[in-house]
Amino acid sequence: MHVVVCIKSVPETTEVQFDPITGTMLREGIGAEINPFDMYALEEGLRLVATHGGTVTALCMGPPQAQRELREALAMGCHQAVLLSGRGFAGSDTWATAYALSRAIDALQPVDLVLCGKQAIDGDTGQVGPGIANQLGLPQLTYVWRIRELEPAAGRIVVERLLEEGTEVVSAGLPAVVTVLKGINTPRYPTRRGLRRARATEIPVWAPEDLPGADPALLGLDGSPTQVVRVFTPPRRSGQAQLFEGDTEESVAALVEQLLADKVV
Ligand SMILES: Cc1cc2nc3c(=O)[nH]c(=O)nc-3n(C[C@H](O)[C@H](O)[C@H](O)COP(=O)(O)OP(=O)(O)OC[C@H]3O[C@@H](n4cnc5c(N)ncnc54)[C@H](O)[C@@H]3O)c2cc1C
């Protein structure tokens, strides 16, 4: 069985700053990490091949330094890693990202299962997993918090999807795309042996021209039907606090008086 896990390299802080003119993220001085939801996808892939046999490939589209996150995936136990990087991918929106990843997955065939996180903690759209399924014409199983059954030989998967008001059990044929939630497992830490192996492993970097059959017009900024026109941080709300002194009775009476005076009640 061949499982491909899509991992995104995201800033390891929520205090991200944007260039007000270009709208692009200011990456300088900010560390990166594997998108937390993708850690669960990696763990699930590793567990599935431990049970059913096979290999796990970690796939990332990002800047050259995203090799670091792929090395972490290798150190956790992934068998190979591929980085999609190059000018032609820059400025991709979720559709162009899904297109690039789906072309790479096609180049990695045969693939039985594609695992993604529920969403990336920076872009937050949750669109890339379903986008990949759409572009590859595969069934998509989203918000999965348990894989109940997997039968690679029969080409069948049964999962539990977590909904707001309950759980849905869904079956689909393989290959399929599954996006996973946080509660599905507890991701492992890399081992010393894994770290050594990861350091010694060459990570292929594929540029747009390395993706067989990929149309360059559908990649990067040119291939993106949407554009971020403005990114901004809402101004902090200003306010003031008033303390009411005295015992409970006095302070409550003063508070009520003030609320009535301000016409709040
Ligand atoms: C310079 C720049 C310009 C951009 N311009 C636009 C724009 O014009 N319009 C727009 O809509 N967006 C734009 N973006 C945002 C970018 O398109 C999204 O970050 C990207 O498409 C992923 O979407 P997401 O973060 O919402 O991921 P989600 O859809 O929330 O991610 C879900 C899952 O998909 C997988 N995944 C997502 N991204 C990757 C990846 N790169 N590699 C591997 N797996 C991945 C992971 O498993 C992840 O858990 C821009 C980003 C940059 C850096």
PDBQT file of the ligand as one rigid body, heavy atoms in Angstrom, charges set to zero:
ROOT
HETATM    1  C1  LIG A 301       2.731  34.492  -1.717  1.00  0.00    +0.000 C 
HETATM    2  C2  LIG A 301       1.378  33.890  -1.486  1.00  0.00    +0.000 A 
HETATM    3  C3  LIG A 301       0.306  34.345  -2.214  1.00  0.00    +0.000 A 
HETATM    4  C4  LIG A 301      -0.930  33.787  -2.023  1.00  0.00    +0.000 A 
HETATM    5  N1  LIG A 301      -1.957  34.232  -2.779  1.00  0.00    +0.000 NA
HETATM    6  C5  LIG A 301      -3.171  33.735  -2.606  1.00  0.00    +0.000 A 
HETATM    7  C6  LIG A 301      -4.256  34.174  -3.403  1.00  0.00    +0.000 A 
HETATM    8  O1  LIG A 301      -4.092  35.050  -4.226  1.00  0.00    +0.000 OA
HETATM    9  N2  LIG A 301      -5.476  33.610  -3.203  1.00  0.00    +0.000 N 
HETATM   10  C7  LIG A 301      -5.669  32.663  -2.249  1.00  0.00    +0.000 A 
HETATM   11  O2  LIG A 301      -6.802  32.172  -2.106  1.00  0.00    +0.000 OA
HETATM   12  N3  LIG A 301      -4.662  32.223  -1.490  1.00  0.00    +0.000 NA
HETATM   13  C8  LIG A 301      -3.419  32.728  -1.623  1.00  0.00    +0.000 A 
HETATM   14  N4  LIG A 301      -2.399  32.290  -0.839  1.00  0.00    +0.000 N 
HETATM   15  C9  LIG A 301      -2.646  31.287   0.196  1.00  0.00    +0.000 C 
HETATM   16  C10 LIG A 301      -2.340  29.910  -0.341  1.00  0.00    +0.000 C 
HETATM   17  O3  LIG A 301      -3.046  29.666  -1.485  1.00  0.00    +0.000 OA
HETATM   18  C11 LIG A 301      -2.778  28.890   0.683  1.00  0.00    +0.000 C 
HETATM   19  O4  LIG A 301      -1.951  29.010   1.800  1.00  0.00    +0.000 OA
HETATM   20  C12 LIG A 301      -2.644  27.468   0.145  1.00  0.00    +0.000 C 
HETATM   21  O5  LIG A 301      -3.358  27.313  -1.037  1.00  0.00    +0.000 OA
HETATM   22  C13 LIG A 301      -3.126  26.437   1.110  1.00  0.00    +0.000 C 
HETATM   23  O6  LIG A 301      -4.413  26.768   1.543  1.00  0.00    +0.000 OA
HETATM   24  P1  LIG A 301      -4.713  26.688   3.079  1.00  0.00    +0.000 P 
HETATM   25  O7  LIG A 301      -3.548  27.282   3.795  1.00  0.00    +0.000 OA
HETATM   26  O8  LIG A 301      -6.053  27.282   3.328  1.00  0.00    +0.000 OA
HETATM   27  O9  LIG A 301      -4.710  25.112   3.338  1.00  0.00    +0.000 OA
HETATM   28  P2  LIG A 301      -5.921  24.165   3.763  1.00  0.00    +0.000 P 
HETATM   29  O10 LIG A 301      -6.792  23.921   2.606  1.00  0.00    +0.000 OA
HETATM   30  O11 LIG A 301      -6.560  24.674   5.021  1.00  0.00    +0.000 OA
HETATM   31  O12 LIG A 301      -5.047  22.860   4.059  1.00  0.00    +0.000 OA
HETATM   32  C14 LIG A 301      -5.658  21.586   4.207  1.00  0.00    +0.000 C 
HETATM   33  C15 LIG A 301      -4.608  20.516   4.073  1.00  0.00    +0.000 C 
HETATM   34  O13 LIG A 301      -4.098  20.525   2.751  1.00  0.00    +0.000 OA
HETATM   35  C16 LIG A 301      -2.707  20.182   2.758  1.00  0.00    +0.000 C 
HETATM   36  N5  LIG A 301      -1.934  21.316   2.225  1.00  0.00    +0.000 N 
HETATM   37  C17 LIG A 301      -2.286  22.616   2.119  1.00  0.00    +0.000 A 
HETATM   38  N6  LIG A 301      -1.300  23.336   1.557  1.00  0.00    +0.000 NA
HETATM   39  C18 LIG A 301      -0.302  22.481   1.315  1.00  0.00    +0.000 A 
HETATM   40  C19 LIG A 301       1.000  22.608   0.749  1.00  0.00    +0.000 A 
HETATM   41  N7  LIG A 301       1.471  23.788   0.327  1.00  0.00    +0.000 N 
HETATM   42  N8  LIG A 301       1.780  21.497   0.649  1.00  0.00    +0.000 NA
HETATM   43  C20 LIG A 301       1.334  20.296   1.064  1.00  0.00    +0.000 A 
HETATM   44  N9  LIG A 301       0.115  20.108   1.615  1.00  0.00    +0.000 NA
HETATM   45  C21 LIG A 301      -0.690  21.185   1.732  1.00  0.00    +0.000 A 
HETATM   46  C22 LIG A 301      -2.353  19.887   4.211  1.00  0.00    +0.000 C 
HETATM   47  O14 LIG A 301      -2.550  18.518   4.446  1.00  0.00    +0.000 OA
HETATM   48  C23 LIG A 301      -3.390  20.704   4.971  1.00  0.00    +0.000 C 
HETATM   49  O15 LIG A 301      -3.635  20.214   6.277  1.00  0.00    +0.000 OA
HETATM   50  C24 LIG A 301      -1.134  32.794  -1.038  1.00  0.00    +0.000 A 
HETATM   51  C25 LIG A 301      -0.050  32.333  -0.294  1.00  0.00    +0.000 A 
HETATM   52  C26 LIG A 301       1.205  32.872  -0.513  1.00  0.00    +0.000 A 
HETATM   53  C27 LIG A 301       2.362  32.376   0.316  1.00  0.00    +0.000 C 
ENDROOT
TORSDOF 0
